[in-house]
Amino acid sequence: MDPATLTLAQSGDRKAQQAFLEAMGPMVGSLVRRLGARGQTEDELQGLFTHLLEVLPRFRAEGPAALTTWVHTVAQRWLLMQRRRSEPTLVALEGGLEVADAAQPADVAVQGRQLSQLLESALSRLPDEQRRAFVLTAIHLRTLESVAEAESVPVGTIKSRLHRARVALVLALGPALDRPSPTGASRAG
């Protein structure tokens, strides 16, 4: 997002705020779908967007964090606060996030979607702490330090949660990963 639009959004300009939400929407939406309350995705997304616009004037472009990092941290903390207020659950992805590759054979695309569904299902069965550690580090590429800071735990705790999540996912997805691909080669190796 260009600095002029960001400054306008911070000052309350509706058009600039809309541009800000459109730029950050996919990342924020992904977090809400994976870490939000089941059946409340739209409500939580609206609440989070409102919160982001309320706190946007606090962001400092000359500060240590990039805008996307700052938004991700604010969103993550807001979702954690929402989780503490209600019973924790995982929202199943509706519609998926994949874009089909026209050059990819249909059976490979179907297998990819099936594997994605298996992953989302396996993620939903992880304990909340492990799921958050995995989603934030492996999918949203947050650093261990930033996740530990947002969760208010030591980095070693995040490493342990991440390790346990990976073991559980390998056990859950192992049989699917060992199936031969449509081309005849095993995915595992």
C-alpha positions, 0 to 999 in steps of 0.5 A: 500500500502506498504511503499516501493512501495509508496516511489518508486511511489513518486520517479516516478517509473512507476511500483509502480505508476501503483500499486498506481493507481490500489490500489486507483482506485476503491475509486477514480472512485466511486467519479468521477462517483458520483461527476464528470461531466456527460459524462466525467467520463473517461476524468475526471478519467484520469485527476485526476489520472494524478493530483494524480501522480503529487502531490503524492511526497507531501504526507508524510507517517509520517504526520497526514493523512493516504494515503487513506484519503489524496488521497480522499481529493486531489480527492475531491478538484480536482473534486470541482475545475473541477465543478467550471470550468464547469456547475455542473451535476451528472454522472449516474452510468454505470454498477453498483458497486454491486457484486451478492450474489450467495446465494441471491434469484434472486428477492431479488437481482433484488429488491436491484439493483432497489433500488440502481438505485432509490437511484442514481436517487434521488441523481442526483436530489439533489442540488450539495451541498447536494449531495456532503455532502451526498455522501462524508459522507454517502457513502464514510464515510468521517468525517463532519470536513474533508468535511467541510474543503474541501468545505471551509464551517463550519461543521454546514453548512455540517450538514444542507446540510446533513440533507436536503439531507436525508429528500429529499432522504427519501421522494423520496425513502419512497414508495420504502422502504415501499414495502413488500419484496419478503419474505413478510416482510416490509423493513421498519420494 
